[in-house]
Amino acid sequence: MATTPEAKVKKRVKEILDRAQAYYFMPATGGYGRSGIPDIIGCFCGVFFAIECKAGKGKPTALQEREINKIRNGGGQAWLVNEENVEQLHDLLIGLYP
């Protein structure tokens, strides 16, 4: 089965998070959770973060944007990650060190 571009981004994000030893999980989808929740939720250096993974120049939906804004307003970090910026995730994590 072919891997989608978004799945490749998610795989790379998980590799970076594993290397940093960050706590994270991928919320269950399919009607059991709230719509718009980012793809990956976690905590690193005491900071809550959420990552929405997109392929290409994909943009978050209105529901995803609402959740991202709620996370940021609550003091957490929320990032939109795609093939072009996925390698910058490591630097974002390092920026969370106190």
C-alpha positions, 0 to 999 in steps of 0.5 A: 500500500502506498504511503500518502504524503501526509503519512510520511510527514506524520512518520517523520514527526514521530521520529523527531519526537521519539529522538527528543524523548517527548511524550506524545500520542495520536488521538483516536479519530472516526467519530469518537473524539471532538472534530478538529483536534490536531494529529499529535498531542504531547508534552516536552519540557513541561510544555503542552504541544499539538501538531497538525500534519499536512501534505504540501501546502495544505491548510487547516480546516476551520475546526482545526484552526479553532482548536489550534487557537484554543491551544495557543490561547491556553498557553500551549504550543500548536504547530502546522507541520508539512514536508517543507518545515518538518525538519524545523520541528527539532528546533521548535522542541529545543526552544522549549527548554527552560 
